[in-house]
Structure formats: C-alpha cells, structure tokens
Amino acid sequence: LRQAQHEILNGREFEHQQSIKIEKEGTDIPDVTLIDLPGVFFAKDRKADDLEQKVKDMINERILNPMALILHVVPLNQDTDTISTWRMVRDADKDQIRTISVLTKADLALKDGKVLKKRLENIVSDFNSSQCFVVHGLAQSPIKEESELTNVSKCIQELSREDTIKVGISELS
C-alpha cells in the first residue's frame, strides 16, 4: 500500500483524482466499493489552506453522490461542535438515509459521565439518523468490549436511547 501511495503521489503532498484500488473477492463478500477519505483538518498557515480546501472538496465530491453510503466515523472523546464533518455529512444527506454514524473512542470519553451524556444527546438530536453505533475500537474481543463499554451503555439507558444508539461491534451486523 505504501509503495502504491508513493508511486501515485510521485513526490506530491496530495492527490485526489487517482485512487489505490485493493480488491478482495469471495462468495461471502458483498459487492461494494469502500472509499476511505481523509479526515478534515484545520490549516495552520497559508500553505496548508489550499490543501485543507482540496480535502474538503474531495470529501464533498464523494459524499454528495446520491448513491454513496456514508460511514461517518467520529471520535466520541472530541466535542461534537468542533467536528466539521458533521455539517458536511448533514448537508450531503439531509434525511440521514444514507448515513451510518460510528462513534469511536468512547472509552476515552468516559472520564466525565456528564460530558459523555451531553455528547450523545447532541449527536442524537443533531442527526435524524435511525441508528448510531458506539464501538471501543481497541478491545480484543466482543466480550471485553462489552465489559469496557458498560458505563456507555448505562448513559444510553439513562437517556432512553437504546433504540437509536447501539453499543459494540456485534451490533453492527
């Protein structure tokens, strides 16, 4: 993968017209194309302003396609007001019929239960998404993940949101 990236970039910092294609075939694998888009960042200087805009344009180009499914992966330990992809995804899929939100790093957001509850409330109220999924990401097994996210499950129960916020990798199936 790194060799393919090096060949495509050919010394440049960014490329948005070409893709690296990795194919995996099998009878049990769905016919779907996944495009891993870079995260949005904020430029700290003039030189990076252009790159920031190119990244935003590339993301919008892909997610505005009405046939695209949007897997919106968001760290739960970050304030939702500072995550610029919320607006991009909301604008691209106003009815939230093509978007699945996966909330990661919940274990890191547990330090303050009130903050976690507020973030979960903001996410559910901000999005009309039918479901969000909270995952640990670093857990070694579904049982360990469930154990480590017990407090997240309690917050969700306190908010009476078990119908819209699911916890654990096993819920994604």
C-alpha positions in Angstrom: 0.0 0.0 0.0 2.8 2.4 0.9 4.5 1.6 -2.4 1.3 2.3 -4.3 0.9 5.6 -2.5 4.5 6.6 -3.2 4.0 5.8 -6.9 0.8 7.8 -7.2 2.0 10.8 -5.2 5.3 10.9 -7.0 6.7 13.5 -4.6 3.5 15.5 -4.3 1.7 16.2 -1.0 -1.8 15.3 -2.1 -3.7 13.6 -4.9 -7.4 13.5 -5.2 -8.0 12.3 -8.8 -6.3 8.9 -8.6 -7.1 6.0 -6.3 -5.4 3.0 -4.9 -7.7 0.0 -5.6 -7.5 -3.0 -3.4 -9.7 -5.9 -4.5 -10.9 -8.8 -2.4 -13.2 -11.4 -3.9 -15.1 -14.2 -2.4 -18.6 -15.7 -2.2 -19.2 -14.3 1.3 -18.0 -10.7 0.5 -20.6 -8.1 -0.6 -20.1 -6.3 -3.9 -19.4 -2.8 -2.6 -16.8 -0.1 -3.1 -15.3 1.5 0.0 -13.6 4.8 -0.3 -11.5 5.8 2.8 -11.5 9.5 2.8 -9.0 11.6 4.8 -10.2 13.4 7.9 -10.8 17.1 7.7 -8.1 19.3 9.4 -7.7 23.0 10.0 -4.9 24.7 8.2 -2.4 26.5 10.4 -0.8 28.5 7.7 -1.4 29.9 4.2 0.3 27.0 2.5 -1.9 24.5 4.2 -5.1 26.4 3.4 -5.1 25.1 -0.2 -4.6 21.5 1.0 -7.4 21.9 3.6 -9.8 23.1 0.8 -8.7 20.2 -1.5 -9.5 17.7 1.2 -12.9 19.2 1.8 -13.7 19.3 -1.9 -12.7 15.7 -2.3 -14.9 14.6 0.6 -17.9 16.6 -0.7 -17.4 15.2 -4.2 -17.8 11.7 -2.9 -20.5 12.1 -0.3 -22.8 14.3 -2.4 -23.2 11.3 -4.8 -26.8 10.2 -4.0 -25.7 6.6 -4.5 -23.0 6.8 -1.8 -23.4 5.3 1.6 -21.7 7.4 4.2 -20.0 5.7 7.1 -19.3 8.7 9.3 -16.7 7.7 11.9 -16.5 10.2 14.8 -14.4 10.2 17.9 -16.7 10.4 20.9 -13.9 11.9 23.1 -14.0 15.1 20.9 -16.5 17.9 21.4 -19.1 17.5 18.6 -19.1 21.2 18.0 -15.5 21.0 16.8 -16.1 18.2 14.3 -16.6 19.9 10.9 -17.6 16.6 9.2 -21.0 16.8 11.0 -22.0 19.7 8.8 -20.6 18.2 5.7 -22.5 14.9 6.2 -25.7 16.6 7.3 -25.6 18.8 4.1 -24.9 15.8 1.9 -27.6 13.6 3.4 -30.3 15.8 4.9 -32.7 13.0 5.6 -29.9 10.7 7.0 -31.0 7.7 4.9 -27.5 7.1 3.5 -25.5 7.7 6.7 -24.4 5.3 9.4 -22.6 7.0 12.3 -20.0 5.0 14.2 -18.8 6.7 17.4 -15.3 5.6 18.4 -13.1 6.2 21.4 -16.0 6.0 23.9 -13.6 4.6 26.4 -11.7 7.9 26.4 -14.9 9.9 26.8 -15.9 8.1 29.9 -13.7 10.2 32.2 -16.7 12.5 32.8 -20.1 10.9 32.5 -21.9 14.2 32.2 -19.8 15.2 29.2 -20.4 11.8 27.6 -24.2 12.1 28.1 -24.2 15.6 26.6 -22.3 14.5 23.6 -24.6 11.5 23.0 -27.6 13.8 23.3 -26.1 16.3 20.9 -25.4 13.5 18.4 -28.9 12.0 18.5 -30.7 15.4 18.4 -28.4 16.8 15.7 -28.9 13.8 13.5 -32.1 12.2 12.4 -30.1 9.0 11.8 -32.0 5.9 12.6 -29.1 4.4 14.5 -25.6 5.3 15.7 -23.1 2.7 16.9 -20.6 3.1 19.7 -17.5 1.0 19.4 -14.4 0.7 21.5 -12.0 0.0 18.6 -9.1 -1.4 20.6 -10.9 -4.1 22.5 -9.5 -7.6 21.8 -12.9 -9.4 21.8 -16.7 -8.6 21.8 -16.9 -9.7 25.5 -14.0 -7.4 26.5 -15.5 -4.5 24.5 -18.9 -5.0 26.2 -17.3 -5.0 29.6 -15.3 -1.9 28.9 -18.3 0.0 27.5 -20.7 -0.9 30.3 -20.7 2.8 31.5 -21.5 3.9 28.0 -24.5 1.5 27.9 -25.7 3.0 31.3 -25.5 6.5 29.9 -27.6 5.4 26.8 -30.1 3.8 29.1 -30.4 6.9 31.2 -31.1 8.9 28.1 -33.7 6.3 27.0 -31.8 6.0 23.6 -31.3 2.2 23.4 -33.4 2.2 20.2 -31.1 4.7 18.4 -27.7 4.2 19.9 -26.3 0.6 19.8 -23.1 -0.4 21.7 -20.4 -2.8 20.4 -19.1 -4.2 17.2 -21.6 -7.1 17.4 -24.4 -4.6 16.9 -23.1 -3.6 13.5 -24.1 -7.0 12.0 
